[in-house]
Amino acid sequence: MKDNNYFHILGVDSNATIGEIKKAYHKLAFKYHPDRNLGKTDRKNFNQITVAYNVLVDPVKKDEYIRGESVAVTDKPWKILNNYWETIYNKGFQQLLLLTPFFL
């Protein structure tokens, strides 16, 4: 399962409902769960399925994924928030530099 498309990983269509996504996840998780299978590839497949599920079941992350933006699946929300504020600060600073000549 070396596919990078989360919809293909779970075997659902791009306009699948949350119920269909959950059903596909549970079916694949049962098949590849590490407690049932001892192979390393099964564990990697299970992790890949879980990441795909976590993105597609969340409407905001799913929308970002469909638009092609990077989707942050992390347990470090402060890193995401810090990147967000840095982006806003940098854009604001650039805007300020553009407006400064008009006030001098």
LINJONOR-V957399 format. One record per pair of residues at least 6 apart in sequence whose ideal C-beta (glycine too) atoms are under 8 Angstrom apart, sorted by the first residue. I is the first residue (numbers start at 1). J is the second residue. Records with the same first field share a line. If there is no record, write none. Layout:
# LINJONOR-V957399
I=J  J
This chain:
# LINJONOR-V957399
1=9  44  45  48  49
3=9
6=51  52  55  56  65
7=13  14  16  52  56
9=48  49  52
10=21  24  25  28  49  52  53  56
11=24  28
12=20  21  24  56
13=20
14=66
16=24  56
18=57
21=53  56  57
22=53  57
25=49  50  52  53  57
28=45  49
29=46  49  50  53
30=36
32=42  43  45  46  49
33=46
34=42  43  46
37=43
51=73
54=61  73
55=61  62  65  71  73
56=62  65
61=71  73
64=70  71
65=71
72=80
74=80
